[in-house]
Amino acid sequence: MITKMLKALSVLLLFLGFIGLFYWALSHDSTELPSQLIDGPVPEFSVNDLMQPESMLTPEIFQGKISLLNVWASWCAACYTEHPYWEEYAKLDDLQIIGLNYNDKKEKALNFLETQGNPYEKILFDVKGRVGIEFGVYGAPETFLIDPKGKVRYRHVGIVSPEVFQDKLMPLIEKIKLGF
Amino acid sequence: MKKYVTLFLIFLSFYTFASVDVYEFETPEQEAQFRHLIDVLRCPTCQNQNLSGSNSLVSEDLKQIVYEKVKAGESDQEIVQFMKKRYGEFILFEPEVSKDNLILWTAPFLFLFIALTSFFIWYRKNKGELNE
């Protein structure tokens, strides 16, 4: 009698174990890759500003400011959806919005900004996509949160919707403001 | 009919040539190194393809970087290290054994061991009954 119950119980436990495993495996997005840069310094780069071709941009631009680096391109469909949100985030105080125009053509990129608006304080013009690779970018849009010491704190792949901004970025921004 | 087959074969051969001759190398060793690397490196966007099988934007850029590095005389290890630093362990099509994924490499053997052991225990216990 007891052995029978034990047997039934072990089958039940095994079953629940599998359910748990499947639940975890299916609810876990395996296409999202962890960034190698988290808590490390911003990679080296030196590129022109899309809007001011005569000025060179280096990791210096992140010093002393909390920055969001948004990777975008005119060929990226989701970037058109995401763009109006950036117009909103750009209005926030104590936050520097930097663009990284990734693997794009200059005229197309400028046209994007003309028709969609320009929320960026500075835009890295990464015409060859090499800066993107330094950041481990594998698609656009992607967004990096960078602290005033130039350390990468978070990477979000995909659209930064108001929910993502509130739930993922805001807590970290508050933490950085407190000096952590 | 023969004409169509010939035409088909011609198109087929064009395709093969086109996909091989994009990158030019000074030595066959360099070309072999390049082919090897783009086979073992994975496309970060497509995930189930290696670089050689993918023509996504990122893959094309990564292939170009591999090409430049091979021509500059860098070793396999240096190039793989460069990729791993930016894209993580994931960039390798076949992951290396490490403490994080040790379970994946050992689990099949572990399960086999458990299954065989329990089978033998069961077998010994029931040997008498089976013989009857």
Contacts between the chains, C-beta under 8 A, distances in Angstrom:
chain1	res1	chain2	res2	distance
A	31	B	47	6.4
A	33	B	44	6.7
A	33	B	87	7.1
A	33	B	88	6.5
A	33	B	90	5.5
A	34	B	88	6.2
A	36	B	84	7.9
A	36	B	85	6.2
A	36	B	86	6.1
A	36	B	87	6.9
A	36	B	88	5.0
A	103	B	57	5.8
A	103	B	61	7.3
A	128	B	61	7.6
A	129	B	57	7.1
A	129	B	58	7.6
A	129	B	61	4.6
A	130	B	61	7.5
A	130	B	65	8.0
A	132	B	58	7.9
A	132	B	61	7.8
A	133	B	58	7.7
A	133	B	61	6.0
A	133	B	62	7.0
A	133	B	65	6.9
A	133	B	86	6.1
A	134	B	86	6.7
A	135	B	86	7.7
A	136	B	44	7.9
A	136	B	86	4.4
A	136	B	87	5.3
A	136	B	88	7.5
A	137	B	58	7.5
A	138	B	44	3.5
A	138	B	45	5.1
A	138	B	58	5.3
A	138	B	87	7.1
A	139	B	44	8.0
A	139	B	45	5.4
A	139	B	58	7.3
